Amino acid sequence: MKRTVLYAKIHGARITATELYYEGSITVDKDILDRAGILPYELVQVVNLNNGERFETYTIPGPRGSGVVCLNGPAARKGYVGDVVIILAYAQMEEDEAMESLPKVVVLGEGNQVVKVALGTVGEETQAHSTRRPRPPRAQQ
């Protein structure tokens, strides 16, 4: 049986812009997406810490090094500039693979700059990024 599990998380992203009359999505600095292993146009869940909103959308790569995190289209109604969000990406895996998988966690700081990359949770049990790489998501068969 396949399980849907977290494989990547961008933690502590601060919304830098909103574009209501855009086709829809979340624009994220391409460097941040790369560090998390999240692909352009990949389905993600966004959780807003300021207002509790949760929604699904897809990523659009923003300029490298810009720190941009922009809610586009209807998603722009789900947050304001300055709100802190968590961006989550999931993969489907066989149960044995899911039991061994740890999500890649990218923690952002001031200006949405990467301050930490780890595997697992952000707490004490986090493993250093260099010790193990997460498996990329597999295509559904």
C-alpha positions as CSV (number, residue, x, y, z in Angstrom):
1,M,0.0,0.0,0.0
2,K,1.3,3.5,-0.9
3,R,1.4,6.1,1.9
4,T,1.5,9.9,1.3
5,V,4.3,11.3,3.5
6,L,6.0,14.6,3.9
7,Y,9.3,14.8,1.9
8,A,10.1,18.5,2.0
9,K,9.3,21.5,4.2
10,I,10.2,25.1,4.0
11,H,9.8,26.5,7.5
12,G,9.4,30.1,8.6
13,A,9.0,31.7,5.1
14,R,7.7,35.2,5.3
15,I,5.3,36.4,2.7
16,T,7.0,39.2,0.7
17,A,4.2,40.0,-1.8
18,T,0.7,39.1,-2.9
19,E,-0.6,39.3,-6.5
20,L,-4.4,38.8,-6.5
21,Y,-4.9,39.1,-10.3
22,Y,-2.3,36.5,-11.2
23,E,-3.3,33.1,-12.5
24,G,-2.6,31.4,-9.2
25,S,0.3,29.8,-7.3
26,I,3.0,30.6,-4.9
27,T,6.2,32.2,-6.2
28,V,9.3,31.1,-4.2
29,D,13.0,32.1,-4.6
30,K,14.4,29.3,-6.9
31,D,17.4,28.9,-4.5
32,I,15.0,28.0,-1.7
33,L,13.0,25.6,-3.8
34,D,16.3,23.9,-4.9
35,R,17.5,23.6,-1.3
36,A,14.2,21.9,-0.3
37,G,14.1,19.7,-3.4
38,I,10.8,21.1,-4.5
39,L,10.3,21.3,-8.2
40,P,8.8,24.2,-10.2
41,Y,5.0,23.7,-10.7
42,E,4.9,21.0,-8.0
43,L,1.8,20.7,-5.8
44,V,2.4,22.1,-2.3
45,Q,0.4,22.8,0.8
46,V,0.8,26.2,2.4
47,V,0.1,26.7,6.1
48,N,-0.2,30.3,7.4
49,L,1.0,30.6,11.0
50,N,-0.7,34.0,11.4
51,N,-4.2,33.1,10.5
52,G,-4.4,29.3,10.4
53,E,-5.2,29.2,6.7
54,R,-4.2,26.0,4.9
55,F,-4.4,25.6,1.1
56,E,-2.9,23.8,-1.8
57,T,-1.3,25.4,-4.8
58,Y,1.7,24.9,-7.0
59,T,5.2,26.5,-7.0
60,I,6.5,29.0,-9.5
61,P,10.3,29.7,-9.3
62,G,11.2,33.3,-8.4
63,P,14.5,35.1,-9.0
64,R,17.4,33.4,-7.3
65,G,18.6,35.1,-4.1
66,S,15.6,37.4,-4.0
67,G,13.9,35.8,-0.9
68,V,10.6,36.2,-2.7
69,V,7.6,34.3,-1.3
70,C,4.5,35.7,-3.2
71,L,0.9,34.4,-2.9
72,N,-0.7,34.7,-6.4
73,G,-4.3,34.6,-7.6
74,P,-6.9,33.5,-5.1
75,A,-4.2,32.4,-2.7
76,A,-3.4,36.1,-2.2
77,R,-6.5,36.2,0.0
78,K,-5.0,33.6,2.3
79,G,-2.3,35.9,3.8
80,Y,-0.7,39.3,4.1
81,V,2.8,40.6,3.5
82,G,4.8,39.7,6.6
83,D,2.8,36.6,7.5
84,V,4.9,33.5,8.3
85,V,4.1,30.4,6.3
86,I,5.2,26.8,6.1
87,I,5.4,25.2,2.6
88,L,5.0,21.4,2.6
89,A,5.5,18.9,-0.2
90,Y,4.4,15.3,-0.1
91,A,5.3,12.1,-2.0
92,Q,3.7,8.7,-2.3
93,M,5.8,5.8,-1.2
94,E,5.5,2.2,-0.4
95,E,5.1,1.7,3.4
96,D,8.6,0.3,3.9
97,E,10.1,3.2,2.1
98,A,8.0,5.7,4.0
99,M,9.1,4.2,7.3
100,E,12.8,5.0,6.3
101,S,12.2,8.4,4.8
102,L,12.9,11.6,6.5
103,P,11.7,15.0,5.2
104,K,14.2,17.6,4.1
105,V,13.6,20.7,6.2
106,V,14.8,24.1,5.1
107,V,14.6,26.8,7.8
108,L,14.5,30.4,6.7
109,G,15.6,33.4,8.7
110,E,15.7,37.2,8.1
111,G,14.9,38.1,4.4
112,N,13.9,34.5,3.7
113,Q,17.5,33.4,3.6
114,V,18.3,29.8,4.3
115,V,19.7,29.4,7.9
116,K,19.5,25.6,8.2
117,V,18.9,22.5,6.2
118,A,18.2,19.3,8.0
119,L,16.5,16.0,7.8
120,G,13.6,15.2,10.1
121,T,12.1,17.7,12.4
122,V,13.5,21.1,13.4
123,G,13.8,20.0,17.0
124,E,16.6,18.1,18.8
125,E,16.1,14.9,16.9
126,T,17.0,16.7,13.6
127,Q,19.8,14.9,11.7
128,A,22.4,16.9,9.8
129,H,21.7,17.3,6.1
130,S,25.0,15.8,5.1
131,T,24.3,12.4,6.8
132,R,21.5,11.3,4.5
133,R,19.7,12.5,1.5
134,P,15.9,12.1,1.1
135,R,14.6,10.0,-1.7
136,P,13.1,12.0,-4.6
137,P,9.4,11.4,-5.1
138,R,8.5,8.6,-7.5
139,A,6.1,8.9,-10.3
140,Q,2.8,7.1,-9.7
141,Q,2.4,3.8,-11.6
